[in-house]
């Protein structure tokens, strides 16, 4: 009996235990069904209250979600009273246990800041959004700027004070994130757009740079801090093309470095042009200094006629045609002894060929004349420099020529003719390729430009051709002789130019007055002037022999074993001074002012001091041992200095002459005489 009772008790306990899971399951299902019914009922009533907060033409400002018997609320109410009223309505919903907030109140934001940050799995938005545009409506407007499938997590708060056309500006800013890596961000601060981050690729960086050139109307760019993209194969290439142009390709570390490289490349280009196809990127080995890498590559490129210099994987390679017979050993020496830190020697594949075309260039700038290209020998180089020195006065000569065979016949004569035209320009350039001369530049006076266009082709040797392109401030229509006389009169009424005692150097004070006279060259072709020098006051010191300060900076190649001679009268390392009276006119620079020596050198050789033609023979009919004209006196030197200035300023040789030798000088108080004649 007891055993049977014990068995029943044991079975009863097992039955209860076996039924507990089923009871729990039934209870859970009932609870879920009931809770779902409660949540659905609460959510439906709460949504109805939220929809009532919509203002005409906008979406509801109140956002509500049911969590069991709790209501999670959010949004920004137009003011505190409307917010409190909405809270009260939600609290009266049957079954609500509590409200979980907060609900903000729209405020005036100043500055109005909106920030979008690119994350790995979407876009996070913070800051403020316009209160008059709901979060959903704004998300719809921003959608086209997102990559397909990219979620937008908008945590921005509604606020007043948004800038005009905010959705358009935000869409534009958000689209820029597509070109940037995760962690990058864009920010609108009122009407200013700022961007910080790293470009996703080189192509993206270029597209981003192009897009930033056209921001939305009414908006400006603030801080733009975009790191270049990192590339695995960073390379830098300098190519010299047929014709002398320089092509730059590969990668550059920054936009600032790009500008510096482009300027250096233009200096070694035979045409002064450098094609920039470089792309900004990172990835250069850290041991390599970009500030030394690029100049070294350009230095090597200057020693080839055609070909390329490539820096890749920290190795410098050179291929192509060497500039001349000296260039190949020079390149080898540079790669052996002068490689910048972090770089190593790569492959070198160079050939040689005769120079074709044979090129030389002379470029005149404000304070210097630069010579590049090739000359046949040192004698031609010295003759060229000797021809330039007296014509260019105090301008610095920079000689970068090299020696090379293959020069065309009559090169020296052609250079002399071209230099005479270059000296009449405020700035310009002569380029010689075989027997073709191209002269370009700017003449401050129309008459000077016309003289060059007519004189240079006629002065070249037979078989040579010239192309002249000279710009001038403009031509002036011709005047009648009476009008010319009236225009000249004001320049002649005052005392003429005066020189310091013992000097034949023209004072800058008289440049404007002489420029005005020279300006009559074109409109007054009948203008004729005779210039008479003036004497010094009684008791003045005798005139010293005029000198010309000239400097030559030479980087030219020289034969082994030869030393460059020191220039007399110049201290080592000291640059010559430039006249302080250089004057800008018509977008150019004042032509170089004549020095006493060059002016005095233009003496009237048609007659000797006796007034008879100088035949080079004595009165006995026998040839003179040393037929030479006496040194001009100080008054004549001064007259010739004025003539030289007026010729450079644009007067024709038949329009201005110095008074014949032996003409009595004018008194010092009256200065130089400028006398019109027919």
Phi, psi and omega in degrees: 000312180294327179291320179293321179294320180295325179292321180294318180298320180294321179292324179295318180294320179295323179295318177296318181295320180291334181274345182299314179301318178297320178296320179296320180296315179299319181294319181294317179297319179294319181293317179298319180295320181290315181298317179301317178298321181292313180299317180296320179293317179296317182296319180298314180291321180293320178298322179297320178293320180296319180297330179292345180276357181292136173268150183307125178085004180223168179273164181301143177275340183268133176241130185227139173221137180272135175230088189068235178266005177263150174246120177267118186246152177202178181114180181230118180280151177301326176204173185294322182296317179294322178297314181296323179295319178295320176301315182297318180296319179294322180294335181275356178293131182297132177094352180286128178273313179201164176255130179250118186247208011259169169249122181274177177239131180302133180235168176274118181262126177210110004284159179270107188248129177231127186233133174238126182242134179274119173258175181290334184242021179156196180239127177257129182245134178221180182095226183238151168233157182299131180297330182283353178241120180293162181298319180294316180297321179293320178299321178296322180291327183275346185308314182299340181278349184268150172291147182306132178083004181272118179286148178246116180256101187263107177252017180289149179260143178291140180205158174270162176097017180292149179289166180298145175052045183300316182302321179295316180294320180293322177297316178298314181295317182295325179296332180291336179293339181295336180267004185242161181276163176306143185098345178282159181211156172239150182219132170256120176241098192058243183254023181245129181255127176237149181223137176221134179159197181234137180294141180288328179203170178297317179296320178296321179298318179293319178296321179295318180297321178293320181293324181290347177287349183224072180289166179301151181301133179088355182246150180235164178271135174262233180280122177246104183239087184243116177286140177298157177289151176269129180245146181281343185236057180300127177214154179227128186230130173245121181241136172257121186267160172303131184104346173103351179292156176250135178244127180249127180218182183089220187237153176225146191282338182199166177291326177296317178295326179301313181297319180294319180295319180298319180294319179293323180294323179297330180289327180268351178287137180290339180256356184079007182249144177223117178280124184257107175241022180286155179232133182289131182199165170249166181129357174294134179309139185298335180285347184262129177269114181297335181291337177256334182297307185296312178301325179293317178297321179292325177297318177294320180296333177290352182253015177233147175284311178218152178133201185211156171241123185238132172248114180214134180055039178065016178246140181256120180240146181229134177214152177132210184249123180297150183299316179199185184296333180280340192290318183301311176298326179294318178297316179299319180293321179296316180291336180274318192248344190234019180296130176297158181302139178091346180257155177228162181285132174256207181282148177232120179226096185237142171237170178234157175202158178301150180294119179205116358285161177277119190241146168210144182223144174233121181243121180258126177240192188300319185229014182205160172233124184249130179253130176224169179102208186235150173229152187290327181199173182294330179295317178296323179297314181295322178295322179295313179296320179296328178287327183281321188306307183289340182278331187254002171057243187269007178289145182279133177260124179248108185261110177242023181285158176236165180263134180201144181277163178104014181293143178291158178296148177065027179299319182297316179297320180294321178296318179299318179294318182291323180297322178300323178286320180299325181295341180271358182262148173290320173205150182176186185209139172249131175233126179245126175233107189057245182252021178251126180250127176241123179240125176231153178162196186227125175254135182286347185230135181304321182296322178297319177297320180294322179298317181295316182297330181267327188276322186298310180301324182287335184274347182286153178296163179297137181093353178262153178234157182226139171239121185242128175227096184241125176264149179224162179301342180136151179271151177243139182296151182296155179241160174288158178304323180295318180294324178295317179298320179294322180289329182280332187306314181300334181280348184251351185284327181278165175301146182291170178304145178238153179246155175295151180306131178077005185241150173242023179265123183291136179282141180299338181301334184264358179303310181302321182293316179291326176298321179297321177293316181296330179295347178273000184300313182287305183290344181234075181295341180274001182298132176222133181227141171245131184252127179243131181283166178245155180271168176276157175301157180300136178087000180289154180295149178297153184288130173286159179290128183297148177229160178238123177275117181224145177231144175237121173260114188244126169241023184290154174287143180230159178291148181300139177092349180265145177249145177284134179286142176287143181280128183294145174080009182232130178284142181298136177078004182252126181278147177291150179280151180254139180305140181278355186260019176300139190227130177278138178208129177056040176080004181238199178242155181297134177300153182302134182284139184293143176266158182301324185291315181292325178293316181293333180291341180271070182272159179279104184265008182283336181221156176265187184295341180276353182089357180266156177300140181275106183262358183081008180238155176280174181295340179280352180094355179270148179299138176292147179294319180225081179290105180215145181276142180298152177300133179300145176286174187297319181297319180289324175303318180294318178298318180294327177297319177294317179300315181301316180298312183294326176294317179293328181282349174135348178291146176282157180302332180277358182262343182214131178222156172277149177301143183305153176303140181095350177294136181297131180290157176280157176297152182301323184294334183268347177070194180294141177265126175247102191245117178286148176211166182269000000 
